[in-house]
Structures are given as C-alpha cells and as structure tokens.
Amino acid sequence: MLLYDYLACRSPKADVVFIVDGSGSIGSSDFGRVKSFIKSVVDSFDISNKTVRVGFIQFSTSAAVEFNLTRYSTKQAVKNAITDIQYSGGGKYPLSRSRV
C-alpha cells in the first residue's frame, strides 16, 4: 500500500478512552481546563460507531466511568457529556507497592 493511498482512506476505527485525574490536588479550575482540552481533541475525530468511539473515566479515591464507548455516537453528544461531568475532588488512591 502506498503512503498516499493510506492517507486517502477514511479515518481508521479507534476506541479512545480519556482517563482523567479528579482528585482534590487537581482543583476544579484545572479540571475544567482538562475537559476543554479533551473537547478540542474530540473535535479532530470523526465520531460514530463505525469510526471513532469515545469513553471517559474519572479517578480519585476510586474510578468512575462517566460514559462508555457505546454511549454517544456523535461528536456533539460526546462534547456535551464532557461538559456535564462534575469534578469529584476526592483523594488520590494510594498506590500499593509490593516487593518482588
């Protein structure tokens, strides 16, 4: 396959999940900035169930699936869902360290 043939193809199928820190150390202002950044990234995708699917997980003390890959099938629906996500502001989940 020649490079120009590849570039001429429609967007490849992809599943993209954003995993975002919602702990208290981030702060609501920075959390909002992260959401704005993610929405700008989503703008570059061809969102549909046949091309690119998007999911969003927020973590702090625990992880919460804000929406899964099959929930929204349009770019605007994904961006609206991201706008509606509330900052959890919980604590960070401590990483356990095991010795091998």
Secondary structure, DSSP 8 states (H G I E B T S, - for coil): --HHHHHHS----EEEEEEEE-BTTT-HHHHHHHHHHHHHHHHTS-BSTTSEEEEEEEESSSEEEEE-TTT--SHHHHHHHHHH-----B----------
